[in-house]
Amino acid sequence: MKDQLALLFSAALLLASAAMAEDTQRARSSGEIFKSLDTDGDGKVSKQEAAANESFAKHFDALDGNSDGYVTRRELSRNTMPKPTPGPSN
């Protein structure tokens, strides 16, 4: 029984570690894309700058949370972070 619990715990840790690594990679990837698109270095990406990346440009309006014509790092991270999955209800 103890061996089964230890194995189950190890598997859970492994899955959690893999998920965290994936989230870190996703954040790094979106950060690199943002940096490459922010050509004037003002900390935000305009529609004109976004046009250099087809996927970013396609989702620009959805990423621009306050509809000011720019996507900031904060808006990008809010819209690209994985949504939490609901846990079991008690």
HTML snippet that shows the backbone in 3Dmol.js (N, CA, C, O; Angstrom):
<script src="https://3Dmol.org/build/3Dmol-min.js"></script>
<div id="view" style="width:600px;height:400px;position:relative"></div>
<script>
const pdb = `
ATOM      1  N   MET A   1       0.819  -1.185   0.000  1.00  0.00           N
ATOM      2  CA  MET A   1       0.000   0.000   0.000  1.00  0.00           C
ATOM      3  C   MET A   1       0.871   1.261   0.000  1.00  0.00           C
ATOM      4  O   MET A   1       0.615   2.199  -0.755  1.00  0.00           O
ATOM      5  N   LYS A   2       1.908   1.275   0.856  1.00  0.00           N
ATOM      6  CA  LYS A   2       2.796   2.422   0.911  1.00  0.00           C
ATOM      7  C   LYS A   2       3.494   2.628  -0.426  1.00  0.00           C
ATOM      8  O   LYS A   2       3.665   3.762  -0.874  1.00  0.00           O
ATOM      9  N   ASP A   3       3.896   1.530  -1.065  1.00  0.00           N
ATOM     10  CA  ASP A   3       4.557   1.634  -2.368  1.00  0.00           C
ATOM     11  C   ASP A   3       3.621   2.216  -3.419  1.00  0.00           C
ATOM     12  O   ASP A   3       4.049   3.003  -4.263  1.00  0.00           O
ATOM     13  N   GLN A   4       2.358   1.839  -3.374  1.00  0.00           N
ATOM     14  CA  GLN A   4       1.384   2.366  -4.334  1.00  0.00           C
ATOM     15  C   GLN A   4       1.163   3.859  -4.108  1.00  0.00           C
ATOM     16  O   GLN A   4       1.061   4.622  -5.068  1.00  0.00           O
ATOM     17  N   LEU A   5       1.090   4.274  -2.863  1.00  0.00           N
ATOM     18  CA  LEU A   5       0.908   5.685  -2.554  1.00  0.00           C
ATOM     19  C   LEU A   5       2.130   6.494  -2.977  1.00  0.00           C
ATOM     20  O   LEU A   5       2.000   7.596  -3.509  1.00  0.00           O
ATOM     21  N   ALA A   6       3.304   5.946  -2.740  1.00  0.00           N
ATOM     22  CA  ALA A   6       4.533   6.630  -3.143  1.00  0.00           C
ATOM     23  C   ALA A   6       4.593   6.770  -4.659  1.00  0.00           C
ATOM     24  O   ALA A   6       4.979   7.821  -5.171  1.00  0.00           O
ATOM     25  N   LEU A   7       4.217   5.729  -5.370  1.00  0.00           N
ATOM     26  CA  LEU A   7       4.203   5.763  -6.831  1.00  0.00           C
ATOM     27  C   LEU A   7       3.182   6.784  -7.331  1.00  0.00           C
ATOM     28  O   LEU A   7       3.465   7.543  -8.258  1.00  0.00           O
ATOM     29  N   LEU A   8       2.014   6.804  -6.730  1.00  0.00           N
ATOM     30  CA  LEU A   8       0.972   7.758  -7.111  1.00  0.00           C
ATOM     31  C   LEU A   8       1.427   9.193  -6.847  1.00  0.00           C
ATOM     32  O   LEU A   8       1.220  10.073  -7.683  1.00  0.00           O
ATOM     33  N   PHE A   9       2.036   9.428  -5.707  1.00  0.00           N
ATOM     34  CA  PHE A   9       2.546  10.749  -5.358  1.00  0.00           C
ATOM     35  C   PHE A   9       3.633  11.181  -6.334  1.00  0.00           C
ATOM     36  O   PHE A   9       3.652  12.333  -6.769  1.00  0.00           O
ATOM     37  N   SER A  10       4.536  10.273  -6.682  1.00  0.00           N
ATOM     38  CA  SER A  10       5.606  10.571  -7.641  1.00  0.00           C
ATOM     39  C   SER A  10       5.035  10.927  -9.006  1.00  0.00           C
ATOM     40  O   SER A  10       5.502  11.861  -9.658  1.00  0.00           O
ATOM     41  N   ALA A  11       4.026  10.184  -9.432  1.00  0.00           N
ATOM     42  CA  ALA A  11       3.398  10.455 -10.725  1.00  0.00           C
ATOM     43  C   ALA A  11       2.727  11.832 -10.714  1.00  0.00           C
ATOM     44  O   ALA A  11       2.798  12.569 -11.698  1.00  0.00           O
ATOM     45  N   ALA A  12       2.082  12.172  -9.607  1.00  0.00           N
ATOM     46  CA  ALA A  12       1.430  13.480  -9.495  1.00  0.00           C
ATOM     47  C   ALA A  12       2.464  14.600  -9.548  1.00  0.00           C
ATOM     48  O   ALA A  12       2.240  15.617 -10.204  1.00  0.00           O
ATOM     49  N   LEU A  13       3.584  14.423  -8.868  1.00  0.00           N
ATOM     50  CA  LEU A  13       4.651  15.424  -8.905  1.00  0.00           C
ATOM     51  C   LEU A  13       5.215  15.582 -10.310  1.00  0.00           C
ATOM     52  O   LEU A  13       5.484  16.697 -10.758  1.00  0.00           O
ATOM     53  N   LEU A  14       5.390  14.478 -10.991  1.00  0.00           N
ATOM     54  CA  LEU A  14       5.907  14.510 -12.357  1.00  0.00           C
ATOM     55  C   LEU A  14       4.955  15.265 -13.284  1.00  0.00           C
ATOM     56  O   LEU A  14       5.393  16.087 -14.090  1.00  0.00           O
ATOM     57  N   LEU A  15       3.672  14.991 -13.173  1.00  0.00           N
ATOM     58  CA  LEU A  15       2.683  15.689 -13.997  1.00  0.00           C
ATOM     59  C   LEU A  15       2.644  17.179 -13.675  1.00  0.00           C
ATOM     60  O   LEU A  15       2.545  18.008 -14.579  1.00  0.00           O
ATOM     61  N   ALA A  16       2.721  17.518 -12.405  1.00  0.00           N
ATOM     62  CA  ALA A  16       2.708  18.934 -12.013  1.00  0.00           C
ATOM     63  C   ALA A  16       3.951  19.640 -12.536  1.00  0.00           C
ATOM     64  O   ALA A  16       3.871  20.776 -13.001  1.00  0.00           O
ATOM     65  N   SER A  17       5.096  18.976 -12.463  1.00  0.00           N
ATOM     66  CA  SER A  17       6.337  19.567 -12.972  1.00  0.00           C
ATOM     67  C   SER A  17       6.263  19.794 -14.472  1.00  0.00           C
ATOM     68  O   SER A  17       6.706  20.831 -14.965  1.00  0.00           O
ATOM     69  N   ALA A  18       5.710  18.837 -15.200  1.00  0.00           N
ATOM     70  CA  ALA A  18       5.580  18.977 -16.653  1.00  0.00           C
ATOM     71  C   ALA A  18       4.654  20.137 -16.999  1.00  0.00           C
ATOM     72  O   ALA A  18       4.933  20.896 -17.927  1.00  0.00           O
ATOM     73  N   ALA A  19       3.566  20.279 -16.270  1.00  0.00           N
ATOM     74  CA  ALA A  19       2.631  21.377 -16.526  1.00  0.00           C
ATOM     75  C   ALA A  19       3.284  22.721 -16.247  1.00  0.00           C
ATOM     76  O   ALA A  19       3.088  23.675 -17.000  1.00  0.00           O
ATOM     77  N   MET A  20       4.060  22.805 -15.168  1.00  0.00           N
ATOM     78  CA  MET A  20       4.740  24.060 -14.836  1.00  0.00           C
ATOM     79  C   MET A  20       5.782  24.402 -15.901  1.00  0.00           C
ATOM     80  O   MET A  20       5.934  25.567 -16.270  1.00  0.00           O
ATOM     81  N   ALA A  21       6.492  23.400 -16.390  1.00  0.00           N
ATOM     82  CA  ALA A  21       7.500  23.633 -17.431  1.00  0.00           C
ATOM     83  C   ALA A  21       6.828  24.127 -18.706  1.00  0.00           C
ATOM     84  O   ALA A  21       7.349  25.014 -19.382  1.00  0.00           O
ATOM     85  N   GLU A  22       5.682  23.559 -19.031  1.00  0.00           N
ATOM     86  CA  GLU A  22       4.947  23.985 -20.232  1.00  0.00           C
ATOM     87  C   GLU A  22       4.480  25.430 -20.090  1.00  0.00           C
ATOM     88  O   GLU A  22       4.582  26.210 -21.036  1.00  0.00           O
ATOM     89  N   ASP A  23       3.967  25.790 -18.912  1.00  0.00           N
ATOM     90  CA  ASP A  23       3.528  27.161 -18.673  1.00  0.00           C
ATOM     91  C   ASP A  23       4.696  28.137 -18.765  1.00  0.00           C
ATOM     92  O   ASP A  23       4.557  29.226 -19.321  1.00  0.00           O
ATOM     93  N   THR A  24       5.844  27.749 -18.220  1.00  0.00           N
ATOM     94  CA  THR A  24       7.034  28.594 -18.282  1.00  0.00           C
ATOM     95  C   THR A  24       7.472  28.793 -19.714  1.00  0.00           C
ATOM     96  O   THR A  24       7.816  29.906 -20.112  1.00  0.00           O
ATOM     97  N   GLN A  25       7.463  27.721 -20.497  1.00  0.00           N
ATOM     98  CA  GLN A  25       7.854  27.804 -21.905  1.00  0.00           C
ATOM     99  C   GLN A  25       6.883  28.695 -22.674  1.00  0.00           C
ATOM    100  O   GLN A  25       7.304  29.498 -23.507  1.00  0.00           O
ATOM    101  N   ARG A  26       5.593  28.559 -22.401  1.00  0.00           N
ATOM    102  CA  ARG A  26       4.586  29.381 -23.077  1.00  0.00           C
ATOM    103  C   ARG A  26       4.801  30.855 -22.752  1.00  0.00           C
ATOM    104  O   ARG A  26       4.727  31.708 -23.636  1.00  0.00           O
ATOM    105  N   ALA A  27       5.068  31.153 -21.482  1.00  0.00           N
ATOM    106  CA  ALA A  27       5.300  32.543 -21.067  1.00  0.00           C
ATOM    107  C   ALA A  27       6.555  33.087 -21.723  1.00  0.00           C
ATOM    108  O   ALA A  27       6.566  34.230 -22.182  1.00  0.00           O
ATOM    109  N   ARG A  28       7.616  32.285 -21.776  1.00  0.00           N
ATOM    110  CA  ARG A  28       8.864  32.721 -22.401  1.00  0.00           C
ATOM    111  C   ARG A  28       8.624  32.970 -23.887  1.00  0.00           C
ATOM    112  O   ARG A  28       9.101  33.959 -24.444  1.00  0.00           O
ATOM    113  N   SER A  29       7.896  32.081 -24.513  1.00  0.00           N
ATOM    114  CA  SER A  29       7.607  32.212 -25.939  1.00  0.00           C
ATOM    115  C   SER A  29       6.820  33.486 -26.232  1.00  0.00           C
ATOM    116  O   SER A  29       7.165  34.235 -27.147  1.00  0.00           O
ATOM    117  N   SER A  30       5.766  33.732 -25.460  1.00  0.00           N
ATOM    118  CA  SER A  30       4.964  34.926 -25.715  1.00  0.00           C
ATOM    119  C   SER A  30       5.765  36.184 -25.407  1.00  0.00           C
ATOM    120  O   SER A  30       5.592  37.203 -26.075  1.00  0.00           O
ATOM    121  N   GLY A  31       6.641  36.126 -24.404  1.00  0.00           N
ATOM    122  CA  GLY A  31       7.497  37.266 -24.087  1.00  0.00           C
ATOM    123  C   GLY A  31       8.475  37.571 -25.202  1.00  0.00           C
ATOM    124  O   GLY A  31       8.721  38.736 -25.516  1.00  0.00           O
ATOM    125  N   GLU A  32       9.030  36.537 -25.798  1.00  0.00           N
ATOM    126  CA  GLU A  32       9.970  36.724 -26.910  1.00  0.00           C
ATOM    127  C   GLU A  32       9.249  37.300 -28.128  1.00  0.00           C
ATOM    128  O   GLU A  32       9.778  38.174 -28.815  1.00  0.00           O
ATOM    129  N   ILE A  33       8.047  36.807 -28.389  1.00  0.00           N
ATOM    130  CA  ILE A  33       7.259  37.319 -29.519  1.00  0.00           C
ATOM    131  C   ILE A  33       6.945  38.796 -29.279  1.00  0.00           C
ATOM    132  O   ILE A  33       7.094  39.627 -30.174  1.00  0.00           O
ATOM    133  N   PHE A  34       6.508  39.108 -28.058  1.00  0.00           N
ATOM    134  CA  PHE A  34       6.179  40.497 -27.727  1.00  0.00           C
ATOM    135  C   PHE A  34       7.390  41.393 -27.953  1.00  0.00           C
ATOM    136  O   PHE A  34       7.281  42.441 -28.589  1.00  0.00           O
ATOM    137  N   LYS A  35       8.536  40.983 -27.437  1.00  0.00           N
ATOM    138  CA  LYS A  35       9.752  41.787 -27.561  1.00  0.00           C
ATOM    139  C   LYS A  35      10.126  42.003 -29.026  1.00  0.00           C
ATOM    140  O   LYS A  35      10.533  43.100 -29.408  1.00  0.00           O
ATOM    141  N   SER A  36       9.989  40.968 -29.843  1.00  0.00           N
ATOM    142  CA  SER A  36      10.343  41.108 -31.258  1.00  0.00           C
ATOM    143  C   SER A  36       9.365  42.015 -32.002  1.00  0.00           C
ATOM    144  O   SER A  36       9.750  42.684 -32.961  1.00  0.00           O
ATOM    145  N   LEU A  37       8.110  42.043 -31.572  1.00  0.00           N
ATOM    146  CA  LEU A  37       7.112  42.882 -32.241  1.00  0.00           C
ATOM    147  C   LEU A  37       7.157  44.335 -31.779  1.00  0.00           C
ATOM    148  O   LEU A  37       6.800  45.238 -32.536  1.00  0.00           O
ATOM    149  N   ASP A  38       7.588  44.564 -30.554  1.00  0.00           N
ATOM    150  CA  ASP A  38       7.653  45.934 -30.008  1.00  0.00           C
ATOM    151  C   ASP A  38       8.905  46.621 -30.563  1.00  0.00           C
ATOM    152  O   ASP A  38       9.883  46.838 -29.847  1.00  0.00           O
ATOM    153  N   THR A  39       8.849  46.952 -31.839  1.00  0.00           N
ATOM    154  CA  THR A  39      10.033  47.463 -32.532  1.00  0.00           C
ATOM    155  C   THR A  39      10.485  48.835 -32.056  1.00  0.00           C
ATOM    156  O   THR A  39      11.667  49.161 -32.165  1.00  0.00           O
ATOM    157  N   ASP A  40       9.558  49.657 -31.523  1.00  0.00           N
ATOM    158  CA  ASP A  40       9.979  50.975 -31.043  1.00  0.00           C
ATOM    159  C   ASP A  40      10.319  50.965 -29.555  1.00  0.00           C
ATOM    160  O   ASP A  40      10.723  51.988 -29.002  1.00  0.00           O
ATOM    161  N   GLY A  41      10.156  49.808 -28.906  1.00  0.00           N
ATOM    162  CA  GLY A  41      10.556  49.654 -27.510  1.00  0.00           C
ATOM    163  C   GLY A  41       9.736  50.442 -26.507  1.00  0.00           C
ATOM    164  O   GLY A  41      10.223  50.758 -25.421  1.00  0.00           O
ATOM    165  N   ASP A  42       8.488  50.766 -26.857  1.00  0.00           N
ATOM    166  CA  ASP A  42       7.671  51.561 -25.940  1.00  0.00           C
ATOM    167  C   ASP A  42       6.879  50.710 -24.942  1.00  0.00           C
ATOM    168  O   ASP A  42       6.100  51.243 -24.152  1.00  0.00           O
ATOM    169  N   GLY A  43       7.076  49.398 -24.978  1.00  0.00           N
ATOM    170  CA  GLY A  43       6.398  48.526 -24.023  1.00  0.00           C
ATOM    171  C   GLY A  43       5.004  48.114 -24.430  1.00  0.00           C
ATOM    172  O   GLY A  43       4.268  47.528 -23.636  1.00  0.00           O
ATOM    173  N   LYS A  44       4.637  48.414 -25.659  1.00  0.00           N
ATOM    174  CA  LYS A  44       3.332  48.006 -26.170  1.00  0.00           C
ATOM    175  C   LYS A  44       3.454  47.749 -27.661  1.00  0.00           C
ATOM    176  O   LYS A  44       4.336  48.285 -28.332  1.00  0.00           O
ATOM    177  N   VAL A  45       2.545  46.910 -28.169  1.00  0.00           N
ATOM    178  CA  VAL A  45       2.554  46.546 -29.585  1.00  0.00           C
ATOM    179  C   VAL A  45       1.335  47.171 -30.247  1.00  0.00           C
ATOM    180  O   VAL A  45       0.199  46.937 -29.836  1.00  0.00           O
ATOM    181  N   SER A  46       1.590  47.966 -31.274  1.00  0.00           N
ATOM    182  CA  SER A  46       0.497  48.595 -32.026  1.00  0.00           C
ATOM    183  C   SER A  46       0.008  47.622 -33.095  1.00  0.00           C
ATOM    184  O   SER A  46       0.642  46.599 -33.351  1.00  0.00           O
ATOM    185  N   LYS A  47      -1.122  47.948 -33.714  1.00  0.00           N
ATOM    186  CA  LYS A  47      -1.621  47.111 -34.803  1.00  0.00           C
ATOM    187  C   LYS A  47      -0.603  47.040 -35.936  1.00  0.00           C
ATOM    188  O   LYS A  47      -0.422  45.992 -36.555  1.00  0.00           O
ATOM    189  N   GLN A  48       0.052  48.151 -36.196  1.00  0.00           N
ATOM    190  CA  GLN A  48       1.054  48.193 -37.261  1.00  0.00           C
ATOM    191  C   GLN A  48       2.218  47.251 -36.924  1.00  0.00           C
ATOM    192  O   GLN A  48       2.675  46.505 -37.790  1.00  0.00           O
ATOM    193  N   GLU A  49       2.693  47.276 -35.690  1.00  0.00           N
ATOM    194  CA  GLU A  49       3.777  46.386 -35.285  1.00  0.00           C
ATOM    195  C   GLU A  49       3.301  44.929 -35.310  1.00  0.00           C
ATOM    196  O   GLU A  49       4.052  44.039 -35.707  1.00  0.00           O
ATOM    197  N   ALA A  50       2.068  44.688 -34.891  1.00  0.00           N
ATOM    198  CA  ALA A  50       1.526  43.332 -34.836  1.00  0.00           C
ATOM    199  C   ALA A  50       1.421  42.689 -36.213  1.00  0.00           C
ATOM    200  O   ALA A  50       1.432  41.464 -36.329  1.00  0.00           O
ATOM    201  N   ALA A  51       1.321  43.506 -37.251  1.00  0.00           N
ATOM    202  CA  ALA A  51       1.170  42.987 -38.609  1.00  0.00           C
ATOM    203  C   ALA A  51       2.351  42.113 -39.028  1.00  0.00           C
ATOM    204  O   ALA A  51       2.238  41.348 -39.986  1.00  0.00           O
ATOM    205  N   ALA A  52       3.481  42.214 -38.327  1.00  0.00           N
ATOM    206  CA  ALA A  52       4.666  41.412 -38.653  1.00  0.00           C
ATOM    207  C   ALA A  52       4.494  39.941 -38.262  1.00  0.00           C
ATOM    208  O   ALA A  52       5.271  39.092 -38.700  1.00  0.00           O
ATOM    209  N   ASN A  53       3.491  39.635 -37.449  1.00  0.00           N
ATOM    210  CA  ASN A  53       3.234  38.260 -37.017  1.00  0.00           C
ATOM    211  C   ASN A  53       1.773  37.946 -37.302  1.00  0.00           C
ATOM    212  O   ASN A  53       0.879  38.482 -36.646  1.00  0.00           O
ATOM    213  N   GLU A  54       1.530  37.086 -38.271  1.00  0.00           N
ATOM    214  CA  GLU A  54       0.164  36.809 -38.733  1.00  0.00           C
ATOM    215  C   GLU A  54      -0.760  36.357 -37.605  1.00  0.00           C
ATOM    216  O   GLU A  54      -1.895  36.824 -37.514  1.00  0.00           O
ATOM    217  N   SER A  55      -0.293  35.468 -36.759  1.00  0.00           N
ATOM    218  CA  SER A  55      -1.125  34.957 -35.675  1.00  0.00           C
ATOM    219  C   SER A  55      -1.439  36.047 -34.652  1.00  0.00           C
ATOM    220  O   SER A  55      -2.577  36.176 -34.202  1.00  0.00           O
ATOM    221  N   PHE A  56      -0.425  36.826 -34.290  1.00  0.00           N
ATOM    222  CA  PHE A  56      -0.627  37.916 -33.331  1.00  0.00           C
ATOM    223  C   PHE A  56      -1.609  38.922 -33.910  1.00  0.00           C
ATOM    224  O   PHE A  56      -2.531  39.360 -33.222  1.00  0.00           O
ATOM    225  N   ALA A  57      -1.416  39.288 -35.166  1.00  0.00           N
ATOM    226  CA  ALA A  57      -2.296  40.260 -35.817  1.00  0.00           C
ATOM    227  C   ALA A  57      -3.737  39.749 -35.866  1.00  0.00           C
ATOM    228  O   ALA A  57      -4.681  40.515 -35.676  1.00  0.00           O
ATOM    229  N   LYS A  58      -3.895  38.458 -36.122  1.00  0.00           N
ATOM    230  CA  LYS A  58      -5.221  37.855 -36.211  1.00  0.00           C
ATOM    231  C   LYS A  58      -5.975  37.961 -34.880  1.00  0.00           C
ATOM    232  O   LYS A  58      -7.195  38.127 -34.860  1.00  0.00           O
ATOM    233  N   HIS A  59      -5.239  37.863 -33.778  1.00  0.00           N
ATOM    234  CA  HIS A  59      -5.854  37.895 -32.452  1.00  0.00           C
ATOM    235  C   HIS A  59      -5.691  39.238 -31.742  1.00  0.00           C
ATOM    236  O   HIS A  59      -5.999  39.361 -30.557  1.00  0.00           O
ATOM    237  N   PHE A  60      -5.212  40.231 -32.464  1.00  0.00           N
ATOM    238  CA  PHE A  60      -4.896  41.528 -31.851  1.00  0.00           C
ATOM    239  C   PHE A  60      -6.070  42.097 -31.069  1.00  0.00           C
ATOM    240  O   PHE A  60      -5.907  42.470 -29.907  1.00  0.00           O
ATOM    241  N   ASP A  61      -7.236  42.172 -31.673  1.00  0.00           N
ATOM    242  CA  ASP A  61      -8.387  42.802 -31.008  1.00  0.00           C
ATOM    243  C   ASP A  61      -8.781  42.064 -29.733  1.00  0.00           C
ATOM    244  O   ASP A  61      -9.186  42.691 -28.754  1.00  0.00           O
ATOM    245  N   ALA A  62      -8.665  40.749 -29.739  1.00  0.00           N
ATOM    246  CA  ALA A  62      -8.988  39.972 -28.539  1.00  0.00           C
ATOM    247  C   ALA A  62      -7.939  40.187 -27.450  1.00  0.00           C
ATOM    248  O   ALA A  62      -8.266  40.174 -26.263  1.00  0.00           O
ATOM    249  N   LEU A  63      -6.689  40.384 -27.845  1.00  0.00           N
ATOM    250  CA  LEU A  63      -5.616  40.600 -26.878  1.00  0.00           C
ATOM    251  C   LEU A  63      -5.644  42.012 -26.294  1.00  0.00           C
ATOM    252  O   LEU A  63      -5.224  42.228 -25.157  1.00  0.00           O
ATOM    253  N   ASP A  64      -6.138  42.967 -27.075  1.00  0.00           N
ATOM    254  CA  ASP A  64      -6.195  44.369 -26.650  1.00  0.00           C
ATOM    255  C   ASP A  64      -7.365  44.545 -25.683  1.00  0.00           C
ATOM    256  O   ASP A  64      -8.450  44.980 -26.069  1.00  0.00           O
ATOM    257  N   GLY A  65      -7.125  44.203 -24.432  1.00  0.00           N
ATOM    258  CA  GLY A  65      -8.181  44.151 -23.423  1.00  0.00           C
ATOM    259  C   GLY A  65      -8.950  45.445 -23.214  1.00  0.00           C
ATOM    260  O   GLY A  65     -10.150  45.402 -22.947  1.00  0.00           O
ATOM    261  N   ASN A  66      -8.292  46.598 -23.329  1.00  0.00           N
ATOM    262  CA  ASN A  66      -8.988  47.866 -23.102  1.00  0.00           C
ATOM    263  C   ASN A  66      -9.286  48.609 -24.408  1.00  0.00           C
ATOM    264  O   ASN A  66      -9.701  49.767 -24.385  1.00  0.00           O
ATOM    265  N   SER A  67      -9.076  47.951 -25.523  1.00  0.00           N
ATOM    266  CA  SER A  67      -9.392  48.491 -26.853  1.00  0.00           C
ATOM    267  C   SER A  67      -8.775  49.863 -27.113  1.00  0.00           C
ATOM    268  O   SER A  67      -9.412  50.743 -27.693  1.00  0.00           O
ATOM    269  N   ASP A  68      -7.519  50.033 -26.675  1.00  0.00           N
ATOM    270  CA  ASP A  68      -6.855  51.317 -26.904  1.00  0.00           C
ATOM    271  C   ASP A  68      -5.951  51.307 -28.136  1.00  0.00           C
ATOM    272  O   ASP A  68      -5.267  52.291 -28.417  1.00  0.00           O
ATOM    273  N   GLY A  69      -5.953  50.184 -28.872  1.00  0.00           N
ATOM    274  CA  GLY A  69      -5.139  50.097 -30.081  1.00  0.00           C
ATOM    275  C   GLY A  69      -3.725  49.586 -29.840  1.00  0.00           C
ATOM    276  O   GLY A  69      -2.893  49.586 -30.747  1.00  0.00           O
ATOM    277  N   TYR A  70      -3.465  49.156 -28.623  1.00  0.00           N
ATOM    278  CA  TYR A  70      -2.154  48.610 -28.256  1.00  0.00           C
ATOM    279  C   TYR A  70      -2.333  47.371 -27.396  1.00  0.00           C
ATOM    280  O   TYR A  70      -3.313  47.252 -26.660  1.00  0.00           O
ATOM    281  N   VAL A  71      -1.385  46.453 -27.492  1.00  0.00           N
ATOM    282  CA  VAL A  71      -1.349  45.295 -26.605  1.00  0.00           C
ATOM    283  C   VAL A  71      -0.116  45.459 -25.723  1.00  0.00           C
ATOM    284  O   VAL A  71       1.005  45.571 -26.221  1.00  0.00           O
ATOM    285  N   THR A  72      -0.333  45.471 -24.416  1.00  0.00           N
ATOM    286  CA  THR A  72       0.776  45.574 -23.471  1.00  0.00           C
ATOM    287  C   THR A  72       1.179  44.168 -23.025  1.00  0.00           C
ATOM    288  O   THR A  72       0.463  43.200 -23.277  1.00  0.00           O
ATOM    289  N   ARG A  73       2.326  44.066 -22.363  1.00  0.00           N
ATOM    290  CA  ARG A  73       2.756  42.769 -21.827  1.00  0.00           C
ATOM    291  C   ARG A  73       1.703  42.219 -20.869  1.00  0.00           C
ATOM    292  O   ARG A  73       1.430  41.019 -20.864  1.00  0.00           O
ATOM    293  N   ARG A  74       1.120  43.085 -20.068  1.00  0.00           N
ATOM    294  CA  ARG A  74       0.109  42.639 -19.106  1.00  0.00           C
ATOM    295  C   ARG A  74      -1.120  42.065 -19.813  1.00  0.00           C
ATOM    296  O   ARG A  74      -1.644  41.023 -19.419  1.00  0.00           O
ATOM    297  N   GLU A  75      -1.572  42.757 -20.862  1.00  0.00           N
ATOM    298  CA  GLU A  75      -2.720  42.255 -21.616  1.00  0.00           C
ATOM    299  C   GLU A  75      -2.377  40.916 -22.265  1.00  0.00           C
ATOM    300  O   GLU A  75      -3.199  40.000 -22.285  1.00  0.00           O
ATOM    301  N   LEU A  76      -1.179  40.811 -22.787  1.00  0.00           N
ATOM    302  CA  LEU A  76      -0.769  39.564 -23.431  1.00  0.00           C
ATOM    303  C   LEU A  76      -0.732  38.429 -22.422  1.00  0.00           C
ATOM    304  O   LEU A  76      -1.225  37.337 -22.706  1.00  0.00           O
ATOM    305  N   SER A  77      -0.156  38.667 -21.250  1.00  0.00           N
ATOM    306  CA  SER A  77      -0.064  37.593 -20.257  1.00  0.00           C
ATOM    307  C   SER A  77      -1.439  37.206 -19.726  1.00  0.00           C
ATOM    308  O   SER A  77      -1.687  36.031 -19.457  1.00  0.00           O
ATOM    309  N   ARG A  78      -2.322  38.165 -19.574  1.00  0.00           N
ATOM    310  CA  ARG A  78      -3.684  37.855 -19.112  1.00  0.00           C
ATOM    311  C   ARG A  78      -4.439  36.988 -20.114  1.00  0.00           C
ATOM    312  O   ARG A  78      -5.243  36.138 -19.734  1.00  0.00           O
ATOM    313  N   ASN A  79      -4.173  37.213 -21.382  1.00  0.00           N
ATOM    314  CA  ASN A  79      -4.924  36.508 -22.414  1.00  0.00           C
ATOM    315  C   ASN A  79      -4.250  35.255 -22.921  1.00  0.00           C
ATOM    316  O   ASN A  79      -4.847  34.514 -23.702  1.00  0.00           O
ATOM    317  N   THR A  80      -3.009  34.989 -22.497  1.00  0.00           N
ATOM    318  CA  THR A  80      -2.337  33.785 -22.958  1.00  0.00           C
ATOM    319  C   THR A  80      -2.086  32.788 -21.850  1.00  0.00           C
ATOM    320  O   THR A  80      -1.637  31.672 -22.110  1.00  0.00           O
ATOM    321  N   MET A  81      -2.370  33.174 -20.616  1.00  0.00           N
ATOM    322  CA  MET A  81      -2.187  32.238 -19.511  1.00  0.00           C
ATOM    323  C   MET A  81      -3.258  31.162 -19.602  1.00  0.00           C
ATOM    324  O   MET A  81      -4.402  31.449 -19.954  1.00  0.00           O
ATOM    325  N   PRO A  82      -2.896  29.933 -19.287  1.00  0.00           N
ATOM    326  CA  PRO A  82      -3.908  28.872 -19.315  1.00  0.00           C
ATOM    327  C   PRO A  82      -4.981  29.129 -18.270  1.00  0.00           C
ATOM    328  O   PRO A  82      -4.688  29.563 -17.156  1.00  0.00           O
ATOM    329  N   LYS A  83      -6.199  28.864 -18.631  1.00  0.00           N
ATOM    330  CA  LYS A  83      -7.315  29.050 -17.717  1.00  0.00           C
ATOM    331  C   LYS A  83      -7.319  27.907 -16.703  1.00  0.00           C
ATOM    332  O   LYS A  83      -7.118  26.751 -17.076  1.00  0.00           O
ATOM    333  N   PRO A  84      -7.549  28.219 -15.416  1.00  0.00           N
ATOM    334  CA  PRO A  84      -7.585  27.145 -14.417  1.00  0.00           C
ATOM    335  C   PRO A  84      -8.770  26.225 -14.664  1.00  0.00           C
ATOM    336  O   PRO A  84      -9.850  26.664 -15.060  1.00  0.00           O
ATOM    337  N   THR A  85      -8.547  24.962 -14.426  1.00  0.00           N
ATOM    338  CA  THR A  85      -9.648  24.005 -14.570  1.00  0.00           C
ATOM    339  C   THR A  85     -10.346  23.886 -13.237  1.00  0.00           C
ATOM    340  O   THR A  85      -9.695  23.866 -12.192  1.00  0.00           O
ATOM    341  N   PRO A  86     -11.662  23.807 -13.262  1.00  0.00           N
ATOM    342  CA  PRO A  86     -12.399  23.724 -12.006  1.00  0.00           C
ATOM    343  C   PRO A  86     -12.049  22.428 -11.287  1.00  0.00           C
ATOM    344  O   PRO A  86     -11.909  21.375 -11.909  1.00  0.00           O
ATOM    345  N   GLY A  87     -11.910  22.523  -9.977  1.00  0.00           N
ATOM    346  CA  GLY A  87     -11.639  21.336  -9.173  1.00  0.00           C
ATOM    347  C   GLY A  87     -12.937  20.661  -8.799  1.00  0.00           C
ATOM    348  O   GLY A  87     -14.022  21.130  -9.140  1.00  0.00           O
ATOM    349  N   PRO A  88     -12.813  19.565  -8.100  1.00  0.00           N
ATOM    350  CA  PRO A  88     -14.033  18.863  -7.679  1.00  0.00           C
ATOM    351  C   PRO A  88     -14.819  19.718  -6.694  1.00  0.00           C
ATOM    352  O   PRO A  88     -14.242  20.372  -5.825  1.00  0.00           O
ATOM    353  N   SER A  89     -16.113  19.709  -6.835  1.00  0.00           N
ATOM    354  CA  SER A  89     -16.943  20.488  -5.909  1.00  0.00           C
ATOM    355  C   SER A  89     -17.339  19.602  -4.737  1.00  0.00           C
ATOM    356  O   SER A  89     -17.586  18.404  -4.884  1.00  0.00           O
ATOM    357  N   ASN A  90     -17.390  20.222  -3.594  1.00  0.00           N
ATOM    358  CA  ASN A  90     -17.750  19.469  -2.388  1.00  0.00           C
ATOM    359  C   ASN A  90     -19.153  19.753  -1.990  1.00  0.00           C
ATOM    360  O   ASN A  90     -19.635  19.210  -0.996  1.00  0.00           O
TER     361      ASN A  90
END
`;
const viewer = $3Dmol.createViewer("view");
viewer.addModel(pdb, "pdb");
viewer.setStyle({}, {cartoon: {color: "spectrum"}});
viewer.zoomTo();
viewer.render();
</script>
